[in-house]
Amino acid sequence: MTTFDKREQGFEAKFAHDEELMFKATARSNKLLGLWAAGQLELTGDAAASYATALVTASLENRSVDETLRKVSDDLAGKGILPEQVAQKMRECLHQALAQLEALPSDQR
C-alpha cells in the first residue's frame, strides 16, 4: 500500500466518522429540542417523550433542518414563541448534543 493509499484511507475513515458523529448529534439535538418544545407546550411524562421521539423520527425520515424548525415553530406559535427563538434553541441543542457526545468515551459514541 502506498503512502497515497494510506492517506486516502485515512481521509475516508475520518469522513465516515464525522458523518456518523453528525448523524448522532442531530438525532440527540432533535430529542433535546423536542423535550424543550414539549415543556413549552406543557406536555409532561409520556406525552413529552412521545413528542420528542416523533420529532427525532420525522427528522430521520429525510426531514431537513428547515422542516424541523418549521414544524416546531408552528407547534409553538400559539404560545407566542417566535421562529427566531426556536432557531436559537435549535442551535443551543446542537451544541449541547455535540458536547454530550464528545464527553462520552470513544467506544460509546
N, C-alpha and C positions, 0 to 999 in steps of 0.2 A: 504494500500500500504506500503510495507516495505521500509526501507532505501535503500536497494539494488535496488528495482524497481525505486525509485525516482532518484537514481544516474544514472541508465541505461537510463531512460527517458531524463535526463539532457544531457548525452553524445550524445544520438540520436538527440536531438534538436540542439546541438552545431554542430554536423556533418552536419546536413541539412543546417544550417545557413552558415557554412563555404563553403559548396559546392555551394550554391546559390550565395554567395559573389564572389567566384572564377569564376563562370559562367558569372556573370555580368562584372567582371573585365576583363575577357578575351575578351568579346564582345566589351567593351569600348576600350580596348587596341588595338584590331584589327582595330577599326574605326580610332583611332589616328594614327596607323601605316599606314593605307590606305590613310589618308589625307596627311601624310608626303610624302609617296611614290608618290601620285598624284602630289604633288608640285615638286618633283624631276623629274617627267615625264612632267612637265609643263602643267598639266591639271588644269583647273580652273572651277569655277561655278558648273554647273550640272554634268559635266564630272568628276570632282574631287569627288563630293559627290557620284556619281554612282560607281566609282572605290572603294571608301571606303566601301560603302554598300555591294558591291559584295564580298569584302574580308570578311566582317563580316558574310554574308550569307553562303559563302563557308565554313567558319570555323565552323559554326553551323551545317553544314551537314556532321559532323564527319571528318572534315579535322584536321589532327594533327598539332601541333605547327611546326614540321619539314616541313610538306607540305606547310603551310602558309609561312614559311621562304623561302622555295624553290621557291614558286610562285612569291613572291615579289622580291627575288634576281634575278630570271630570267627576270622579267619585268625591273629591274633596271640595268641589266648587260650592256646594250647598253649605259648607262650613265656613265659607269666607276665606279659604286658603288659596292664594294666587298660584298660578303655574310657576312663577319665578321662585316661590318658596318651596314648591315641590322639587324643582330642578336643583335648588341649593341643597335640599335634604338628600336628594339622589346622589349628588357629588360627595356629600359627607358620608353617606352609607358606603359608597365605593371605596373611599379612603379607609374607612373603618374595616371593611371586609378585607382589603389588601393587608392592612396591619395585622389583623387576626390571622390570616394565612401565613404571613411571614413570621409570626411568632411561634407557629407550630414547628415541631421537628420536621425535617425534610421528608421523612418516611410517612408522615401523617397528612401531608398537604394534598 
